[in-house]
Amino acid sequence: MKKLLALSDQFYYSLIALKKQRESRRKIPLVAIIILFTLCLNTVQKTYAQESLTVTGNVTDSQGVPLPGVNIKEQNTTNGTLTDFDGNYSIKVSDAEAILIFTYVGMKTAEIPVKGESNIDITMADDAQSLDEVVLVGYGKQKKISVVGAQSTIKAEELELPVANLGTMLAGRIAGITGVQRSGLPGYDGADLWIRGISSFGSAYPLVLVDGVERSLDNINPRDIASFSILKDASATAVYGIRGANGVILIETKKGKIGKPQITLDYYEGVTDFTKIPELVDGISYMNLANEALTTRGDLPKYSQEYIDATASGENPLLYPNVNWIEEVFKSYGRNRQALINVNGGAESARYYVSLGYYNETGLFQTDPNVTYDSGTGFERFNFTSNLTLDLTKTTDINVGIQGYLSDGNYPGTPSDNGLSLENQIFGTALEAPPVEYPVLYPGGYVPGKSANGGLRNPYAEVALRGYRTITRTNLNTNLNINQELSFITEGLSLHGLFAFDSFNEQNVSRSKRESTYFVDANFPYTEDGGLLLNETYTGTNFLGYNRSNGGNRRFYTQVSLNYNRTYGKHSVSGLLLANRTDYADAFAGDFTSAIPYRNEGLAGRATYSYDDRYFFEVNAGYNGSENFAPNNRYGFFPSFAAGWVISNEKFFKPLSTHIDYLKLRYSDGLVGSDQLGPVRAIGRFAYLNRVEGGEDGYYFGENRQYLDGIAQTFYGVDVAWAEARKQDLGIEINAFDSRLSLITDFFYERTEGAFLNRSDIPNYIGLTTDPYGNIGIVENKGFDGTLNFSQQFKELRLSFRGTFSYNKNKIIENGVPKQPYPWLNRQGTGLIANFGLVAERLFTLEDDIDGDGFITSEDGFPTQFGQIQPGDIKYSDLNGDGQIDAFDRKVIGDGDVPALTYGFGITAIYKGFDTSLFFQGQNFSDRFIGGYGVRPFVGDGGEGNIYRDALDRWTPENNDPYATYPRLSFSASGIGQTNNNQNSTWWLRDIDFLRLKTAEIGYTFKEDFSKKFGVDDFRIYMRATNLFTLSKFDLWDPELNTNNGGRYPNISVVSLGGTFQF
């Protein structure tokens, strides 16, 4: 192990040379514990060793044709082999009671006990979509052939990737999921996820259930996942009632297996870098552009030629600086590492699975080597998972599960509400500060700065000299499952109970400060003794402040269900009756209302019937209560129906069965409910109650004229009820060519009615102090998604391809807004997050100035726009033809920043011990407005603001191009043309579609005889990479970031080297 760790460090330091590397204090103890734990368990394992046996044989299909490349593995070990071209194999098993597992594409998996036999020949049966495979469904499991709801699954091993947050890897891998990663800041790098896109107003995030309990997937260890599924239609989610309105993600963690202890250890070390960062102009270009912005608008230049020449010479950077603040704020590289170990095994009566995980990532914000505190960006997390299954009797078993994590984040001390606003603050200063304003630091570590009130801050000081912040989080999840067979009452009847308690705590400590700032006047730069004359512009502090805040919550969940499953000849029936209750409390509530525990409860039921594995029928229903509604509206009933037909099992289909192995049609229709209060969540809980608040306009009273606040009704309680969505789904499942090719596709339609929205159609003369809310919103959402798989075996080479796609289109039907005077102004009929703005036709040119006065006016035959207009400014379309560009000329011009189409595709190849894979992820029909510092030059007061390099392609009198990238430059927020050119319009709308190489991996698994030399049963090394490159028309910054000017911590790419060991 120590050799491995040494090799990993050599790999890292061969790529980069860092002046200072922040090492985790826990690294050495952790690695030592893992090594010791591994050696102890390995010793225990060897006590099970028995006399080995060599087994040989031949493998054929049902027609007697030899099968090459069949995977043969000894159960509960990593011992395995492949059949040769003639279907022959030879494998040395650990003992005479071993079990061999035979797997092959298009064939059913076979498990054969050795029983002391030295020769075992088998015939593998065709596998039509693995009809007996069991998959997760709502509150249970079903055979895949019997599932009539819309759901998607992915193999757990495809999620074992070198990332801290699993959510960032789901988009494009699973049909139906739309995901966008808005930031790469360590500890805050989760993705926004939707199932079948945004389908209603307000929150549309899916329900995530881990082992049946509502939990987050952000901090789960991917190697602890046994199965991963998403439920998409009403039939699949109705049993979850209000909780499943936006779809459900089901995750089941690994459980122990019968056998001797099997230990798996995985370790990797990686190098991190940004996918894309803003590219700014240099100081010389900046000054020339600033002078151009002033002089071409009739003002004097800001920078003299002597000043520009002195800066260009670089001879005195303290007086004539030329700083790329983006480069000064960030380091060149970071690193991440992960260590994982798990052990599973047990006997028939008791089985266990235990895992430990450690993840560490250093961010790319710059640090100062001379400060005594650590302001670096870093995140580390310890994970723990344990599942113990006990068979108390032949009819009773229990499972005790414990999962949790402890995480520590370290960030610069820049004041902020959370990590994301911290990064915005730092990026904002880098995009606001001009490159020639002041140097990074003066000699002696003095911080340059010009503003007496602390404005126009030094970006380097903001990231490296403001102190530090730490965020510590602890999370403990526990669950107890009890299963009791009730066959003494009737065969197939069972009782299930689930009891869970989860606890989360967070502690934020801020030790921030603000350095004094100084400025050197280039006209009087030196003191009498020749030193720099530092003029203090802001008086800071010499000590670190202290501020602490806490947060946390706890959740109780109880679930009891009665299950029935029985087969009568060709008839199969099943049933479910379930009751659940959730009790959630904020441990650090800030007011009385928030301190009241959140509770909801519900009943669920399901009944299924199938005949001869051909016809399937299912009825689901949920009955749920929510505290958000008045007592008379508190409970809602949400039923669904689904049917399926396996056409390939019909007799008339036999002529086609030589090519099409499996064909199934299914349809579902049902209602789901939502108690979300939409975009008005800020109104608080209990929306049926009136609210009266102080702080309104008051009055003076008494001789002393004491001022008393007035009170006003700020919220009108309404008889609010559930929002209901009808969801319909038509699905097709096909397997062809001996199951080498499979296709699952679904077409869906959803209509949500009664969404909770603010009414804007009540006239002011009614006399209401605020507009009331009501169940008035109506939205339609429709689309399709699918998964395509193909596998082929070529002797010892196995190739597989997987592709997914998810498309949805939503439309507002009703939103409580009055009809507008022009049809293009109406939001009805547009997308939920559609971008509205002006239509930019082109830039005005010199030829448009008909009267030659230097300005574009109505006398030149054009509509009036915003302020004074000159050649080079943006020309807009006058949609209503009134001769004036204003709010009545805005229309839908874009789709919004959540893509309508998400897709992914990948290929995997395995040859002998080598394996390699590539996976691409993309999105389409998405756009974003760009603007603010950096994007729009000199937009700040006094002309502050850095400039992106693409501003070099701008309109000038010499470049009289009506389609130049940038309009004519202007200086300061009040400069001529700024108001006009900075309107949201098609000119500033950018297509953010992309195709990204999301992951790439190459690995090699050593042969058993080689692995044994190192005391392990199986040894694999691999190199992985994520976010290697991105193809996009948008090239200013990473297109996924939630920012209009690039001022957000970018997503990262990772190249890592690691190894997996099994004992």
N, C-alpha and C positions, 0 to 999 in steps of 0.2 A: 504493500500500500504506500509506504513512504517513497518508494521509487516512482510510483504513479504520480504522487503529489509533486515530486521534484520535476518530473517530466512536464506536468501541466504548467508549472511556473516557468520552465524554460520556454515552453510554447508561447506563453503570454509575453515574456520579456524579450523574446526574439522579434515580436511584432512591433513593440513600442518601447520607448525609454522614457519613463516618467521621472520628474524631479522628486516627486513625493507621492507615495501610495498609501492611502488610508487603509490599514489592515484591521479587520474585526478582532476585538479582544477575545471573541469566543472561538475563533478558528481552531487554535491548537487544542484546547480542551475538547472541542467537538470531534475533531478528527481522531483524537486519541480514544475518545469514548466509542466511536464507531468501530475503530480497529479492534479494541478490546471486546466489544459486544460481538463482533463478527467471529473472532477467534473462539470465544466461549461457546457460541452457538454451533460453530463448525465442529468443535470437540464433541458436543452433545450429539450432533448429527452422525458422527463416525461410529458412535456406539450402536447405531442401527445396522451397520454394515453386515451383510451376509455373503454367502458364497455366490459369485457371479455365474452367469450362464449365457452362452452364445446361442442366439436364435436365428435361423435362416428360413427363407421361404420365398413364395412368389405371389404377386398381387395381380389380379385380372378384373375386368369389368363383367357385366352380366352376360356379355356375348363371348367371354373367354379370351378377349384381347388383352395382352399384357399392358400394364399401366406404368410408364416411366415417370420418375419424379414424384412418386407418392411420398408424402412426409410421414415418417414413422418415429414416434416419440414414446419413451417410457414415462408413464404417468407420474406426476409429482417430482420429476427430475428434468434436467436440461439435456439428458442423453437422447440423441436422435440420429437418424440417418435418412437417406432417400433411396428409392428403388432405382436400378439401372435401366437401360433402354429395353431390356427384356422383362422388366418387372421383378427382377430378383433383388433380394436385400439380405443383409446380415447385420445384426446388432447384438452388442453385449449388454445384457441387462444385469441389474444389481443382485437379483435373487430369483428363485424359481417361482415366487408368487407375484411377480411383477405383472403390470397391465400395460399392453401396447396400444397406442392410439394411432390409427391410420386416418390421414386426411388428404383429400385431393379435390381440386376444383371440379365442381359439378357432381360430386359423389357425397353420399352421406358418410359422416364420420363414424368410424368403427372402433370400438373398444374391446380388445381381445385379451382375456387372462392367459398368461403363459402356462401356468399349472405344471411347470417342469418340462414342458415339451420343447425339444430343440428344433423342430421343424413345424412352421405354421404357414399354410397357404390360405389366402382368403379371397373372396369375391366381393367387390365393393358394389353397393347398390346405387342406382341413379338418385340424385337429389333434386327434386323439383322444388326449388326455393326453400329447402330445409323446412318442410311443412311442419315438422314436429318441434322446431325451434321455439323456445319460449321467449317472449318479449314483454317489456314493461308496458302496462296500460294504467289508466287511472285507478288507484287503490287496488292494484293487483297485477297479475300476469296472465297472458293468454298465449295459445299457440299462434304463430304468425299467420297461418292460413285462416284463422278465425277472426282476425282483427279486421273490423269494418270501418274504423275511424281513420282519419288522416294523421299519420305520424311519420317521423323520420328518425333513423338511428345511425350511429357511427361507432366503429370499433374503438374500444377504449385505448388501444395502443396508438391510434392515430392522433391522440391528444397529448401524448407524452413528448412535449416540446420544451425548449429552453427559454421559457417565459415565466414571469412572476404571476401573471394573471391569465387564467384560462379563457376568459371571455374575449380576449384579443385574437384568438385563433379560431373562432367558430364561424365567422362569415365566410361563405363560399364552401365550407366543408359539409354543412348540413342543409338540405333543402328546406326552405321556409324561414331561415334566420337571416335577418338583415343586421349587420353590425358595423359600427364606426368607432374607431379608436381616436378620441379627441385629444389625447396628450400622452407623452411618453415619460412624464415625471415619475421617478421611482416612488412607489407607494400610492400614486394617483393615476395609474396607467390603465384603468379599466376601460371597457368599451360600452357604448350604448347599444343595447340589443332590443330588437323587435321581432316578433313572430308574425310573418306575413305583413310586415310594414306597419306604418302608423294607420290605425283604423278608426280613431275617434279623437275628440278633443281631450286635452289634458294628458295624464299619465297613460302610457301604452306599453309599459315594460312587462315582460312575462313573469309568471310565478315560477320560482325555482324551488324545487323540492329535493333535498338530499336525504336519502333514506326515509322518505315520506314526510319530512318536516320542512317547513318554509325556512330557507337559509340562503346565504349568498354563495355564489360560485367564485368570487374574486380571489379568495385565499385558499381554495381547496387544492390539495396536492394531486395533480393529474394521474400519478401512478397508483393512487388509492381508488381510482374509479374502475368499477367492474362493468357497468353499462351506462349508456348515455342516450336518451331519447327526447324528442320534443313532440308534444301533442298539439294539433293545430285546429281541428274543427270542433263543432259543438258536441258531436258524439263522443269525442275523446275527452273533452274538458268539462262537460255539463256536470259531472259528479263533483267537481270542485266549486261549483256555484260561482259566487262573486270573485273568488280568488283566481279562477281560471279564465276570466273574461278575455285576457290578452294572450292566451296560450300558456302552455306549461312546459317547463324543462324538468325532466326526471333524471336524477342521478342516483345510482346505487353504488355504494362502496363495496370493496372486496371483503369476502368472508373466508374463513379458514376451510381447508380441504383435508380430507382424511389422508394420512400418510406421515412419514417422518418429516422433521423440520426442513423446510426449504428456505434458504436465505438468498435474498437478492440485494446487491449493492450497486448503486449507480453514482458516478461522480463526473462532473464536467466543469471545465473552466473556459470562459469566453471573453472575447473582446467586443466592446460595444462602441457604436458610433452613430451619429445622427443620419437619418435617411436623407434629409434635405434641410438646409438652413438658408435664411435670406442672404442674398449677395448684395452688398451696398457699394456705392461709388466711393472712390478714394477722395481725399481731401481736395486735391487740385480740381477734379471734376466738380466736386460740390461747390467750390467757390465760383467757378466759371458759370455753373448753372444758376447759382444765386444771383450773380450779377446780371445774367441774361434775364431772369425773372423780373428784376427791377428795371433795368434799362429799357427793355422792350415794352414795358407798361408805363414808361414816362418818368421813372424815378432814377435817382443817382445810384451807382454801384455801391455795394457794401464793402467789398474787398479791393484794395488797390493792387495794381500789378506788381508793385514792390513786395507786398505781403504774399502774394501768390508765388512769386519767384523765390522768396525766402523759404516758404514752405516746401516748394519743390526741391530745393537744394538739400534739405534734410540736415543742414549743418547745425541747427539749434532747435531740436524738437521740443524743448521746454517752452520756448517762446512762440514757435511756429509749429504746432503739433499737427500730425496727420495720423489719426487713430481709427482703426477698424474696430468699433466697439463690439461687434458680434464676436470677433476673434478674441477680444480681451475678456469677454464674459464667459466663454466656454473653453474647456480643455479639449485636446485633440481626441482622446480616447478615454473610455472607462472600462470596467470589467464586471462580469457577473460570474457567479459560481453556484453550484448546487450539489448537495450530497444527500443521497436517499438510501435508506436501508429498510427492508421489511422481511418479516419471517412469518410463514404460515405452516400449519400442519395440524395434527390431532388424531384422535381416535373416533370411532363411531359415535360415542356418547359426548365428546367434547372436541370442538374445533376452534382454532384461534387464528387471528390475523392481527399483526402489530407492525406499525411502521413509524419511522422517524424521518423527518425531512428538515433540511436547512437550505435557505436561499439567501444570497447576499449580492447586492448590486451597488456599485458606486456610480453616482451621477456625473454629469459633465459640466456642472457649474464650476467656475474657477475658484481657487482658494488662495490665500496670501500666506506665504511661508513664515512671516514675521509675527503673526498674531499668536496668542497663547491659547486660543480656543479653536474648536473644530467647526468651521462653517461649511464644510463640504456637504454635498448632497449624497445621501446614502440610504439604503433600505435593506433590512435583514429580517428574516422571518424563520421561526421554528414551527414545524407542523408535527402533530401527533395524531395517529388514528389507531383505534383498537376495536376489534369486533370479536366477541366471544359467544359461541353458540353451544348451548347445552341441551342434550336430549334428556329431560328429567324422567320421562317414561316413554313407552312406545307411542303414545298419543300426544305427548306434551313436550314442547321445546321452547326455549327462550333464547333471545339474542340481546346481549348488552353491548351497546356501542358508545364509544367516547371519541369525539374528535375535537381538536382545538388548535389554536395557534397563538404565538406570542410574536409581535412584530415591533421593531424600532425603526423610526425614520428620523433622519437628521437633515436639516435644511438651513439655508442662510437665514439670518435674523430679520430680514426685511419684514416690517409689520404687515400682517394680512389676516384675513378671516380664516383662510385655509391654504393648503398647499397650492391650489390652482390660482388663487389670486396673488399668491407670492410670485409665481412664475410670470404672471401678467405684469406685475410691478417691475420686475427685473428686465423683462423684454421691452416694456414700455420705455424705460430709460435708455436702453440701447438704441431704440428706433427714434427717440426724441432728440438725443444729444448729437449735434453736428460733429463730424470728425475733426474739425479744426478749432473747436471751442476751447479745449484745454487738454493737456497730456493726461496719461493714466494716473501718474503720481508725480509729485515733486520730490526731489532728494530729501531723505529723512523720513519718507513715508507720509508727507503732508498731502492731504486730499484736495485736488483742485475743485473749484466750484465758483460760480459767478453770482448766483442769486442770493440776496440778503435774506429772503424768506425760505431758503432751502429748495427752491424750484430748480428745474433743469439739472437734475442730480447726476452725479458721476456714476455711470453704470458699473464700473469696477468696484467702487466703494459699496454700492448697493448689494452686490453679490458676495463680496469677500470681507468687508469691514463693518458689517452691521450686526455682528453677534451671531447667534445661532438659535435654532428652534428644534425641539425634539417632540416626537409624537409616539407614544407607546400605546399599543393596543393589545388586549387579551380577549380571547374568545374561547368559551367552553361550550360544547354541544354534547348533550347526553340523550340517549334514547333506550328504552326498554321495550322489546317486542315479545309478546307471548302468543303462542299458537296452540290451540287445543282442538284436536279432532273430536267430533261428536258423532262418530259412526255408530255408537251404541243407541243413538236416537234414530238416525237414518244414514245410510251410506252417502259419503260425499259432503257431509255437513261439517263445518269447522267454525271456530270462534277465534277472532284475532283482536288483540289489544295493543295499542301503542301509546306510550307515555314518554314525553320528552320535556327536558328543561334546558334552555339555552341562556347563556349569560355573556354580555359584551361590555367591556369597559375601555375607556380611552382617556389618556392623560396628555395634555398639551402644556409644555413648558417653553416659554419664550424668554431668552436672555438677549435682548436687543440693545443697541446703542446707536448713536449718530455722531460721526466724527465731525470735528470742526473743518470748515473748508476755507481755501485760500485762493487768491488769484494774483497773477503777476501781470502788470500792465506792460505791454510790449514797448510803450513809449518811455516808461521809467522803470526798467526791469531790475536794476541792481542797487544794492546798498553802497555806502561809501567804501566798505572793505571788499567789494566785488561779489558779494553773495547775492542770491535772489532776494528781491524785495517782496516778501509775501504779505499781501493784504488780506486780513481775515474778513470773509464775507458771511460766515455763519458760525455761531458759537455752539459747539456740540457738547458731548459729555465724555468723561474719562472712565466711566464705569458701565458695566453691563446691568441693565435693569432686570427685573424679575416679574414675570406674570405667569399665572397657572390657571388652567381651566380643566374641568373634568366632564366627561360624558359617559353614557352607558345605558343599557336597557336589559330587560330580562323577559323571557317568553316561556309560558307553560302551554303545552299542547297535549290534548287527550283525544284519543280516537278508539272507538270500539266498533267492530264489524262482525256480521254473521255472513258466512260464505257457503255457497252450495255449488257443487260441480259433479255431474254424473252423466254417464253414457248408457243409453238403452238401445243396444243394437246399432242401427244407423242414426239414432237420434241422440243429440247431446244438448244438455241444458245446464245453465249456470245462473246463479243469482247472487246479489250483494245487497245487504242493508247495512248502512253505516251512519254513525253519529260522531261529530267532532266538535271541539270547542278550543278556541285560542284566547289566551289572556296575555296581553302585551303591555308592559309598563316602561315608561321613560324614567330611569333612575335619577336623572338630574333635570327634571322638568322646571321650566322657568316661571310657570304661572299655575294657578289652581286648575284651570281646565286641562292643561297638558298633563297634570299629575294624575288625572283620573285614568285608570287602566283602559286600554283599548280592548274590546272584546267582540268576538263574533262567533257564531255557532251555526251549525247546519246539519241537515240530514241528506244522505245520498242513497240512491238505489240504482241497481242495474239488473236487467234480465236478458239472457241470451238464449238463442235456440239455433241449432244447426242440424241439417239433414244430409247424411252421407258425404260430408265434406264438400258439398256442392252449394247448398243454400244456407245463408247465414242472416240472422235477424237479431237486432239488439235495440233495447230501449234503456235510456239513461234519464235520470232526473236528479236535480239538486233543489233543496229547500233551505234557504239561508236567511239569516237575520243580521242586520247591521244597525249600529247605534246612530248612524248619520241621519236616520229618518225618524219621523214622528211614529208613535206607537201603531197607528192605523196603517202605516206603510212599511213597517219595519221588516217584514218577511216577504220573500219572493220565491216563486216556483218556476223552475227552468228545466223543461223537458227536452229530450232529443230522441231521434229515431235514426237507425242506420240499417242498411241491408247490403249483402254481398253475394256475388254469384261467381263461383269458380268454374268457368266455362270449360276449362281444359279437363275437368273430371267428367264431362258429359260423354256419352257413347259416340254421339255424332262428331265429336272433335278428334277422334282417334286418327283419321287420315292426316291431320295437321300436326299430330304429336311428334312426328319425326323431326320437326324443325322447331315447333313452339312447345316447350315443356310445360308451361304454366301460364294461364291467362285468367285474370280475375277483374271483375268490375264491382265497384262499390259506390254507394250514395248515402249521404247523411244530411239531415236537416234538423235544426233545433234552435233553441234560445239559450243565450247566456246573459247574465246580469252583471252590472257594475255599480258599486256604491262610491266610485271616485267622484269628487266634486270638481273635476276638470281643472281648467287653468285658474280657478279661483280658490285653490287650496288654502290661500292665505286667509280666507274668511274664518278658518278654524273649524272646529267640530260642531255637531248638532245644528245643522243648517236650518232646521225648522224653528229655531228660536230667534226672537228679535234681539238686537244688540244696541245698547245705548252706551256711548262713551263720552268722556270729558275731553278737555283740550280744545274745544271749539271756541268761536268768538264769544267773549263773555261781557262783563259789565263791571263798573266801579260802584262800590257801595260804602255808605257811611261817611262820617266827617273826615276820616283819614283816606278816603277814596281807595279802599282796599279792592284790588282787582280780583274778581272771581271768574273762573273758567265757566264757559257755557257748556251745555251738554246737547247732544244731538243723536238721533237714531241713525246709526251708521250701517245697519244691515237689517233688511226686512225679512223676517222668517217666512218661509214659504212651505207649502205642503209638498215638499220635495219627495220624489219617489225614485225607484230604480231606473237606471238607463238599461234598455234591453237591446240586444243585438241578435238578429236572426242570421244564422250562418248555414250556408249550403255548400256541399262539397261533392264533386264527382271525381272518383279516382280510378286509375287503370294500372294494373300490375302485370308485367310480362317477363317471362324467362324464356330464352331461346338458345338453341344450339348446345344442348346438354348443359344448360344453366351457365354457360360461359358468358352470356349476355343477359343483363337484366335491366329493366326500365320501370320506374315508378313515377307516375305523374298525376297531379291533382289540379283541378280547376275549381275555383272557389268564388263565392259571392257573399258579401256581408252587408247588412244594413243596420246601423245603430240608430235608435230613436230614443228621445228623452234625455240626451246628454245635458248636463247641468251647466248653463251658461248665463252670462249677464244679458239682460234685455236692453237693447238700445233703441227699441221702437216705441217707447213711451214718451210722449211730448212733455216738455218742461212745465207747461201750464197745469199739469196734473198736481204739481206741488210736492213731489217726492224729493227728499234730500239726496238720495242716491238711487241709482237704477237697481231695481230688484233682480233677483235671479230666478231661474225656473228650468224645468225639463223641456227645453225647446230645441236643442241641437239634433240635427239629423245628418248622418254621414253614410255614404256608400263606399265600399272597398271591394275590389275584385282583382283577380289575377290568376296566376298559375305557378306551380313549382314542380320540381322533379329531380330524380337521381338516376344516373346512368352508370352501370358497372360493366366492365368487360375483363375477362381473364383468359389467358392462353398459356399452355405448357408446351415448350419446345425442348424435349429431352430434359436436360438439367437446367434450362432457362425458363423461369416463370415471369410472365409479364402481366400486369394488371393496370387498368385505367379506371378512374372514377371522376365523374363530373356532376355538378349540381347547379341548379339555377332557381332563382326566386324572383318573381315579378309581381308587383302590385300597383294599383292605381286607385287613389282615393279621391273623393269628390264631396264638397260641402253641398248639402241639399237645403238646410236651414240653419241659420246662426243668430237669429233674433235681431238682425240689422235691417233697417228699412230699405226699400228699393231705392237705388241710386238714379240720378237723372240720366245717366248714360249706361248702357249695358256693360261696357268694359270695366266699370267701376264696381260692379257687384261681385262680392266674394262667393255668392252662391254659384255653384257650377265649377269652382276652381278647387285646386288641391289644398289640403290642410296647411301645408307649410310653403305654398307657392310664393315666389318673390314678385312683389309689385314694384313698378317703377316707370320712369319715362322711357320712350323709345328714342334712342340716339341714332340719327341718320348718318351723320358725318361730322367733320370739323369745318367750320367756316373757313373760307380761303380768302386770299387777297382780292380775288375777282368779285366776291360777294359785297365788298365795300363799294357800292355803286357811286356814292357821292364823294368818296375819297377823303372822308373826315377821320378815318382811322377807327371808326366804330360801326357796328352792325345794328341798325335800328329799323323801325317800321318804314322809314323813308326809303330804305333800301329794298323794301318789298318783303320783309320777313316778320314773323310774329315777334312780339316782345317776349323776352325770357326772364332771367333772374339777374337784375343789376345791369351794369354796363357790359356790353359784349364787343369783343374785337375779333378780327381774323385769328384763327387758331383755337377759338373756344368751341364748345360742343353745340351742335345744332340738333334740336329735338323736334319730334313730330307733333303737330297741332291736331290731336285726334278729333276734337269737336269743332275745329275750324272757326274758333271765335277770335283768332288773331292774337291769342295770349297763351303762353305756356304756363300752366299752373297745375294744381292738384287734380283738375278734371281731365288731365291728359295722361294719367297714370293707369296702367293696366298690368295684367299678368305677363311677366316677361321671363319667368324661370320656374323650375320645378322645386327648388329648395335643396338643402344640403344633406338630406337623407335620401339615398339612391332608391329609385323605383326598381332597378334590376341589380341583383347581386348574384355573382356566379363564381364558380371555382372548378378547376380541373387539375388532375395530377396523374402521374405515371410512376409505377414502382417496378423495379426489375431485381430479380434474385437469381444469382448464378453461383452454384456451389456455395462457398462461404461468403461471397460478396453480396451486398444489397445496396441499392441506390434508389432515391426517390426525389421527385420534384413536384411542387404544388404551387399553382398560380391562383390568385384571387383578384377579382375585378368588380367594378361597379359602373353603372351607366345611369343616365337621366338624373344628374345631380349638378347643382351649380351654387355659386356663392358670390355675394357682393364683396369687392375688395375696397379698402379705403383706410383712412387714418394715417398716422405717422409712418413714413417710409414709402407707402404706396402713393400718397398724394403729396408731392414735394412742398415744403415750406408752409404747411397748413396750420402750424401753431402760431400763437400770438408772438409777434416779433420775428416770425419766419422760422421758428424752431422746427426741427424735423429732419431726419436723415432721408436718404433717397435710395431706392432700389436701382440696380444697374440698368434695367430695361427702360428707365426714364431717359436714357441717352437717345432713344428713338422717339423724338418729340417733334411737335410742329414748331417751325421757325419760319421767318420770312424767306430764308434760303431753302428750307425744306417745306414747301407749300403743299404738303401731302394731306388731303382730307381724311386719310385713314392711318395717319401716324399713330403709334402706340399711345403716346401721351399728348394731351392738348397743350396749348401754349402755356408756358410756365407763368406762375404768379407768386408774389411774395407776401407772406403773412395771411392770417385768417380773413382780413378785410381787404386783401388785394383785389384788383380788378379781375373778374373772371372766376374767382374762387367759389363764390356762392353758386354760380351757374354750373361750373364744371364739377362740383362736388355733390351734385344731386345723384341719388340712386337711379341708375339707368342701365340700359343694355351696354353702355360704354364700359362700365365697371363690373359687369356681370361676367364671371368666368366659369367655364365648364371645368368641373373637378372630377370628371370620369378618369379612371385609371385601370391599368392592369399591372399587377405586382407579383414578382416571384416571392411568394410568402415564405416558403420553406424549401430547403434543399438539404439532402443528407446522403452520405456515403458511409458504409460500415463494412466491417469484416468480422466474421465469427470464426474463431480458431477451432481447429479440430480437437477432438476430445483428448487425444494423447498429448497434444501440446499444452492444453489447459491444465491437465493433471500435474504437469511439471511445476505449476505455480500453486498447487493445492486447491484448485477450484474445478467445478464440474463444467462450467461454461464461461467463456471469456469473449467479449465482443468489444471492439473499439469503433468509434464513429467520429465523424466530423459533421456538424450541423450548422446551418446558417438560416437566419430569418431576415425578411425584408431586404433581400440583396439588391434589387433594383426595381424601379417603377417607371412604367411608360405612361405618360400623360401629356396632354396639351398644356396643362397648368404646370409651370416649372418655377414658381416663385418660392413655394415652401411645400411641405408635405400636404397633399390635397385632403387628407382626412382631418386635419387639425381644425378645431372650432375657433377660428380667428379670421378677422377680415384684413389683418395686416401682417400676419406671420408672428405676432407677439405671443407665442405659446410654446412651451417646451416641446420640441419635435419628438416624433416617434423615433425609435432606435432600430438599428440593424445589429445583429449579433452573429459572430463566427465563433464556434465553440468546438473544443476537442474533449472527448470523454470516453469512459469505458463502463461496461456493465459486467458484473461478476455474479455468478450463481454458485451456491455451495450445496 
